[in-house]
Amino acid sequence: MSSNAEISSQSPTSLQDFNDRKSEKTNVDVESGEVSESERFQNQSLAGPDPDAFPDGGFHAWLCIAGGFCTVFSSFGWVNCIGVFQDYYQANQLASYTPSEVAWIPAMESFVLFFFGLFSGKAADNYGPRWPLLFGTILHVFGLMMVSLSKEYYQIFLAQSVASAIGTSFLFYPTVAAAGSWFKKHRALAYGIMVSGSSIGGVVLPIMVQHLIVDVGFGWAMRITAFLLLGLLVFGNIAVKSRLPPAPKPFTVKQYFVPFTELPFLLLAIGSFFIYFGAFLPFNFIIVQAKAAGMPDDLTNYLVPIINAASVFGRIFPAHLGDVYGVFNVCIIFTLFSGIISLALWVPAASTAPIIVFAVLYGFASGLTLAIIPALVASISDVRTLGFRVGTLYAFSSFGTLFGSPIAGAIVTAQDGGYSGLRVFCGVSLLAGGVFIILSRVKLVGPGLLVKK
């Protein structure tokens, strides 16, 4: 057997060589009663961080969550206030277009955010979060600056629904992947805190934009918003880091279909598709629906912020229940509840009080549903491929966001401005999504109601 000095001077040429020598060295240390600190450091640096050794806390972990809060505020939070633009464009620049035609702008914005997860998630796994976040910051801010100069439909569409939206995608998925590398036991809670940034953004940004439009005009309102988001994103770029080093893998189209060969993942993806088919309709249409019901303008302008304010509580506190009782179990309950109140409360709502009550309850319930889906994916995935798998699922679901709002707008047009069909469509879509998530859970752990999953 080699001496300690001989062992430490050798450079392992492969992981197998390293493991063999590590085992040999451990035997020597056990016999001699000595453990070399330098050998421990060398072993750790060669093997890299253990993917399964989640710290579940600490300065760097929570700094990542804080930075993620800022990037999610600036990306998903911005998309959460798109209902303001549906109403504003219909009344101003795009007054000559139908509600369905205008709805393509926020629908495409949501679609691009989700669909480009195919590429931003893969980039995060291959290169880490740093470069995707930088790219997303530049493109998002540039897109908003171009919106401030846009007058025509195609200009608004390209700036807001393509350039800015691609930027939001490259901000969101690398953040989700990085945060998932730090937490396991408290992952749902960490995600809930981080993704609550989208709810806070959905409260602050629409109020800010609407007041700025009145005070300084639409162009400067967009520029001021862009500068605010730029400041938040500078901190996000600094703070968001992954615990694990990048694991570059060659790009192949086939790899995007591999997760769908897993039946639980496929059923979860279908459920997510139906959820996103209906989940954004209240965000997009509640303002115009409330105005049609006779609600005063000074109240309707606060409906989207009310939904998002309620969703802050839905994304943080119930998320902890996911860690305790299972993320699938909690997601199913809140998704079904969202669908039920859409049918039982929003459909008959024809005055101020029930519309506001619906906004509060829907914001609370949908906040959990929209925040916890990444935790569902993480619970059935290798954390080293989390960015890719979350991006793949959201890319599949993105077609629900793409077609949901235009279909709803077409229903409104077919009903000569009536909104009952839209509200039924929303509720049924959410219930269908809940059913498919139930099927995914049953495939994973069986029908037992008390099983934590």
TISETOR-485044 format. One line per 10 residues: their letters; for each residue z, y, x of C-alpha. Coordinates in steps of 0.5 Angstrom, whole numbers, plus 500, padded with zeros to 3 digits. Layout:
N
A = Z Y X | ...
// end
This chain:
453
MSSNAEISSQ = 500 500 500 | 498 507 503 | 504 512 504 | 505 518 500 | 501 523 505 | 495 518 505 | 495 518 497 | 496 526 496 | 490 527 502 | 485 523 498
SPTSLQDFND = 481 526 493 | 479 522 487 | 472 522 485 | 472 520 478 | 477 520 472 | 478 512 473 | 480 513 481 | 485 519 479 | 488 514 474 | 489 508 479
RKSEKTNVDV = 492 513 484 | 496 516 479 | 499 509 477 | 500 507 485 | 503 514 486 | 508 513 480 | 510 506 483 | 512 509 490 | 516 514 487 | 520 510 482
ESGEVSESER = 521 505 488 | 524 511 493 | 527 515 487 | 523 521 489 | 518 525 484 | 513 530 488 | 512 537 484 | 506 538 488 | 503 531 485 | 505 533 478
FQNQSLAGPD = 501 540 479 | 495 536 482 | 495 531 476 | 496 536 471 | 490 540 474 | 485 535 475 | 487 531 468 | 487 538 464 | 491 540 458 | 493 534 454
PDAFPDGGFH = 489 535 447 | 495 532 443 | 500 536 446 | 501 542 441 | 506 547 443 | 506 549 436 | 509 556 438 | 510 560 444 | 508 567 446 | 500 565 447
AWLCIAGGFC = 500 561 441 | 502 567 437 | 498 572 440 | 492 568 439 | 494 568 431 | 495 576 432 | 489 577 435 | 486 572 430 | 489 576 424 | 485 582 427
TVFSSFGWVN = 478 578 427 | 479 575 421 | 481 582 418 | 474 585 421 | 470 579 419 | 472 575 412 | 476 581 410 | 470 585 410 | 466 580 406 | 472 580 401
CIGVFQDYYQ = 471 587 399 | 463 586 397 | 465 587 390 | 465 594 391 | 458 594 394 | 455 590 388 | 458 596 383 | 456 602 388 | 449 600 389 | 448 598 382
ANQLASYTPS = 450 605 380 | 447 609 386 | 441 607 392 | 439 601 388 | 440 603 381 | 433 601 379 | 434 593 381 | 437 588 376 | 444 586 377 | 441 579 380
EVAWIPAMES = 437 582 385 | 443 587 387 | 447 580 388 | 443 577 393 | 446 582 398 | 453 580 397 | 451 573 396 | 447 573 403 | 452 576 406 | 457 571 404
FVLFFFGLFS = 452 565 406 | 450 568 413 | 458 568 414 | 459 561 413 | 452 558 415 | 452 561 422 | 458 557 423 | 453 551 425 | 452 556 431 | 458 560 432
GKAADNYGPR = 462 553 432 | 458 550 437 | 458 556 441 | 466 556 441 | 466 549 443 | 461 549 448 | 463 556 452 | 470 558 449 | 472 563 444 | 470 569 449
WPLLFGTILH = 463 570 449 | 462 568 441 | 467 574 440 | 464 579 444 | 457 577 441 | 460 578 434 | 463 584 435 | 457 588 438 | 453 585 432 | 458 586 426
VFGLMMVSLS = 459 594 429 | 452 595 430 | 450 592 423 | 455 597 419 | 452 603 423 | 445 601 421 | 448 600 414 | 450 608 414 | 443 610 415 | 440 605 410
KEYYQIFLAQ = 436 608 404 | 432 602 401 | 433 595 399 | 430 592 405 | 434 596 410 | 441 595 407 | 439 587 406 | 437 587 414 | 443 591 416 | 449 588 412
SVASAIGTSF = 447 581 410 | 443 579 416 | 446 583 422 | 453 585 420 | 454 578 417 | 452 574 423 | 457 578 427 | 462 576 422 | 460 569 423 | 461 569 430
LFYPTVAAAG = 468 572 429 | 471 567 424 | 469 560 427 | 471 561 434 | 478 564 432 | 479 558 427 | 477 553 433 | 482 557 438 | 488 557 433 | 487 550 432
SWFKKHRALA = 488 548 439 | 495 551 439 | 498 548 432 | 499 541 429 | 506 541 425 | 505 548 423 | 498 549 423 | 497 550 415 | 502 556 416 | 499 559 422
YGIMVSGSSI = 492 559 419 | 495 562 413 | 498 567 417 | 492 569 421 | 487 568 415 | 491 573 411 | 488 578 415 | 482 577 410 | 486 579 404 | 489 585 408
GGVVLPIMVQ = 482 587 409 | 480 586 402 | 486 590 400 | 485 596 405 | 478 596 406 | 475 597 399 | 480 603 397 | 479 606 404 | 471 605 403 | 471 608 396
HLIVDVGFGW = 476 614 398 | 471 616 404 | 465 615 400 | 468 621 395 | 470 625 401 | 465 624 406 | 459 621 403 | 457 614 404 | 454 614 411 | 460 617 414
AMRITAFLLL = 464 612 410 | 461 606 413 | 461 609 420 | 469 611 420 | 470 603 417 | 465 601 423 | 470 605 428 | 476 602 425 | 474 595 426 | 471 596 433
GLLVFGNIAV = 478 598 435 | 481 592 432 | 476 587 435 | 478 590 442 | 485 587 441 | 482 581 438 | 477 579 444 | 483 580 448 | 488 576 445 | 484 570 442
KSRLPPAPKP = 484 564 447 | 484 557 446 | 489 552 449 | 484 547 451 | 478 548 456 | 471 548 453 | 467 542 453 | 460 543 453 | 455 538 450 | 448 538 449
FTVKQYFVPF = 445 541 443 | 442 536 438 | 440 536 431 | 442 529 429 | 450 531 431 | 450 536 425 | 449 530 420 | 454 525 424 | 460 528 420 | 457 527 414
TELPFLLLAI = 457 519 415 | 464 520 414 | 465 519 407 | 472 523 406 | 468 529 410 | 462 528 406 | 467 529 399 | 471 534 402 | 464 538 404 | 461 537 397
GSFFIYFGAF = 468 540 394 | 468 546 398 | 461 547 396 | 463 547 389 | 469 551 390 | 464 557 394 | 459 556 388 | 465 560 384 | 470 562 388 | 467 569 390
LPFNFIIVQA = 465 571 383 | 471 574 381 | 471 578 387 | 463 580 386 | 463 581 379 | 470 583 376 | 469 591 377 | 463 591 373 | 466 586 368 | 472 590 367
KAAGMPDDLT = 468 596 366 | 464 593 361 | 470 591 357 | 472 598 357 | 477 599 363 | 478 606 366 | 474 607 372 | 481 609 376 | 484 602 374 | 477 598 376
NYLVPIINAA = 477 601 383 | 483 597 384 | 482 590 382 | 479 587 388 | 485 590 392 | 489 587 387 | 486 580 388 | 486 581 395 | 494 583 395 | 496 577 391
SVFGRIFPAH = 492 572 396 | 496 575 401 | 502 571 398 | 498 565 396 | 495 564 403 | 502 565 407 | 507 562 403 | 504 556 399 | 501 554 406 | 507 552 409
LGDVYGVFNV = 508 547 403 | 501 544 406 | 505 543 412 | 511 539 408 | 507 536 403 | 500 535 405 | 494 540 406 | 490 536 401 | 495 535 396 | 497 543 396
CIIFTLFSGI = 489 545 396 | 488 540 390 | 493 543 386 | 491 550 387 | 484 549 386 | 485 546 379 | 489 552 377 | 484 557 380 | 479 553 375 | 484 553 369
ISLALWVPAA = 486 560 369 | 478 562 370 | 477 559 363 | 483 560 360 | 485 567 362 | 479 570 364 | 474 568 359 | 478 571 353 | 480 577 357 | 477 583 354
STAPIIVFAV = 482 589 355 | 486 592 361 | 492 587 361 | 489 580 361 | 484 582 366 | 490 585 371 | 494 579 370 | 488 574 371 | 486 578 378 | 494 577 380
LYGFASGLTL = 494 570 378 | 487 568 381 | 488 572 388 | 494 568 389 | 491 561 387 | 484 562 390 | 488 565 397 | 491 558 398 | 484 555 397 | 480 559 401
AIIPALVASI = 485 559 407 | 487 552 407 | 480 549 408 | 480 549 415 | 487 545 416 | 484 540 411 | 478 539 416 | 483 539 422 | 487 534 419 | 481 529 419
SDVRTLGFRV = 478 531 426 | 479 531 433 | 481 538 435 | 476 539 441 | 470 539 436 | 474 543 431 | 470 549 431 | 463 545 430 | 466 541 424 | 469 547 421
GTLYAFSSFG = 462 550 422 | 458 544 419 | 462 544 413 | 462 551 412 | 454 551 413 | 454 546 408 | 458 550 403 | 454 556 404 | 449 554 400 | 454 555 394
TLFGSPIAGA = 456 562 396 | 448 564 397 | 446 561 390 | 453 562 386 | 452 570 385 | 445 570 384 | 446 565 378 | 451 569 375 | 447 575 375 | 442 572 372
IVTAQDGGYS = 447 569 367 | 449 576 366 | 442 578 365 | 440 573 360 | 446 575 356 | 444 582 355 | 450 584 360 | 455 579 357 | 460 576 362 | 462 570 358
GLRVFCGVSL = 457 565 361 | 459 568 368 | 466 566 367 | 465 559 364 | 461 558 370 | 466 560 375 | 471 556 372 | 467 550 372 | 465 550 379 | 472 551 381
LAGGVFIILS = 474 545 377 | 468 541 380 | 471 542 387 | 478 540 386 | 475 533 383 | 471 532 389 | 477 534 394 | 481 529 390 | 476 524 391 | 476 525 399
RVKLVGPGLL = 484 524 399 | 483 518 395 | 478 515 400 | 483 517 406 | 490 515 403 | 489 512 396 | 491 514 389 | 498 514 391 | 501 521 388 | 507 521 393
VKK = 503 520 399 | 503 526 404 | 496 528 406
// end
